[in-house]
Amino acid sequence: MKSSKLIFKNTMISEIDKFLSNTLDLSTIDVDVSFNDFFNITIFYCDQITSLSEYNDALSKSKPTMVFVFQDHYWYGDLSNSIDRNSISYSLNDIVDAVNNYGIDVILLTENFYSDVELGDKCPKNLSIVVSPTCMYHNIQYDVDISKSIQTEWHVLCLNNNPRPHRVGVLLYLNYLGMNRNMHASFVSKERWETNTPYTYDTILSYIYPNGKIKDSLNSISLESIYRNSAEYIYNDRETTNSDNYKKLIPLYENAIVEIVTETTALENTANIAEKFVHCVIGRCFPIIIGIYKNVELYRNMGFDMFDDIIDHSYDFEPNPFYRMKMAIDSNIEILTNKDLAFSFYEANKKRLDANVENYIKQYDIILADTIGNLDAELSKFSV
């Protein structure tokens, strides 16, 4: 690696903001732009709790072109667990309803790769969508040098804070297999236990086929008795960032060879590409992704080496979220249970693991240029 410190000059979303406000030095970006009528743009920052009345109010005061910069994890799909459901699942509908009320050209900047698919025929003619996975570049300072020690019995890492259904499922199954000795796992932070963050087994286990014999066995496992006493504080204050958390996790990554990455989404229709996979890359682990259908394919298309010769990612094409998770574990059981084998793969593939970190750095410029180019193209369509 060129430097032990990974520091981008600015967060990606701040660079996009500069472009929209015509304060970005375009000579630093490898993109040709043609739009120049920035005086007629209104920028509205929104997130999962923005209400329909707030969208309407913003549009009523807008200049001829409005850009909604959605600043939070954004997905839209099957949130079948009422505990896990929140206003985010209604954000697209609220945006559509508001846009339909006004004759203003609107661009939605979002991380949701499937917004256009979800909207289908409901998408207003005056609404355009630009997708940019900015969340993985929200925190931009990481120590990228790491020295593997591999001194403990375990070599598999599986970290879980918010107890989403797929995280409940993967820990139930891993404990059912008796993998505690090979694995360092967490489930629910100490602050979440103290505030009694609700979770349920029912949602993920509802995906088990009728008469599936494993269901009763999984229901008999108590995650609370296994993980509550060993839980640690993650967010000690509101200023804690993902890069701050990674610093605390470095001792774990120094010992880990394989990481079971439990993404933000798995039951939903769209991936949330965020810090979890980034930490796996910087921590030089072989990734097993517990996420949405074709989640691995998204990373592969971004140029990341998913180590298909080492990790069996055939689970990526299983549509059922429970069996996708189960298949991810079952098809990689040898590397998950054989520490010597995993270490031999690590020793033989250090350069490839380093190359993934370089790709993460390189993707910043690629994603930023693509986003600005796409915004420019949409703004130019609206320009009179």
Residue, then its C-alpha position, 0 to 999 in steps of 0.5 A: m500500500k502507498s500509505s498507512k492512512l486512507i484519507f480522501k480529501n472530502t466525503m463523496i456527498s460533499e463533493i456532489d453538493k459542491f457540484l450542485s452549488n457550482t463550487l466544485d473545481l471540475s478540473t479535479i474530476d475526470v468528467d465532461v459537463s455541459f450544464n451551467d444554469f445552476f441559478n435555477i436549481t433548488i437543493f433539498y436534503c431529505d432522509q427517511i423521516t422527511s414527511l409528505s408535507e415537507y416534500n410539498d413545502a419544499l417543492s412549493k418554494s422551489k426554483p424550476t429544478m429541484v434536486f432531492v439529495f436523500q441523505d440516509h440509507y434508502w431501500y424500498g421493498d419487503l420489510s415483512n417484519s413490523i419491528d424492522r419496518n419504518s418510514i423509509s419504506y414509504s419515502l418513494n411513495d411520498i416523493v412521487d405524491a409530492v412531485n405529482n402535485y407540482g410541475i417542477d422538474v425533480i432529480l432524486l439522488t439516491e443509493n437505491f439501485y432499484s428505485d426505477v424498478e420499484l416505481g415502474d409506471k408510477c414514476p412521474k414524467n418530471l422525476s429523474i433518478v440518479v443512483s450513487p452508492t455514497c454511503m461507503y465513502h461517508n467516513i473517509q479516514y481509515d488505517v489501511d495497514i494491518s498485520k495479521s496475528i492469527q493467535t486465537e482459536w477462532h478465525v471467522l468474524c461475524l459482527n452484528n449490532n442492529p438485530r435485523p431478521h437476517r442477522v438473527g437467522v445467521l447467528l441462530y444457524l451458526n450456533y446450531l452448527g456449533m461454530n462458536r469455537n471457530m468464530h468471534a461473533s457479536f449480537v446487539s450492542k450493549e446500549r441496545w440490550e440496555t434499551n431493550t431493542p426488540y427483535t424476533y425469530d419469527t420473520i427469518l424463520s417464516y422463510i423456512y419451507p413448511n415442515g422444515k425440521i430445522k425450525d424447532s431446533l433454531n427456535s430453541i437457541s437463546l441468542e440473549s443467553i449467548y451474547r448479552n453478557s459479552a456485548e460492548y458499547i458501540y456508539n458511546d456518543r453521537e459523534t462516533t463514526n464508522s471509521d472510529n468503530y473500525k479502529k476499535l475493531i482492528p484487533l479483531y481484524e488482525n486475527a480474522i481471515v474470513e468475515i461473514v458480512t451481515e449487510t444492512t438489508a437481506l429481505e429487501n429488494t435493494a442493497n445498502i452498500a455501506e461500511k460493513f463490506v468496506h471494513c471487510v476489505i480493509g481488514r483483508c478478510f475473505p468475504i461471505i455476504i449475507g445480503i440481498y439476492k445478487n448482493v455479491e454480484l454488485y460488488r463484483n461489478m464494482g471491480f472487487d475481487m470476491f475470491d470466487d476460487i476460494i469462497d463459493h458464492s453460488y448462494d448469491f442466486e438463491p431468492n429465499p433469504f433463509y436458504r440463501m444465508k444457510m447456503a452461504i454457510d453450508s457451501n463454505i463450511e470447510i474454510l469456516t471450520n478449518k483454520d489452517l486451510a483458511f490461513s494457507f489461503y490468506e498467505a497465498n493471496k495477500k496481494r489480491l487482498d491488498a488489491n481490493v483495498e486499492n480498488y476501494i480507493k480507486q472507486y471513489d473517483i469512478i463513482l464520483a465522476d459517474t454521479i456528476g456525469n449523470l446529474d449533469a446529463e439529467l440537469s441538461k435535459f431540463s435546461v431551457 
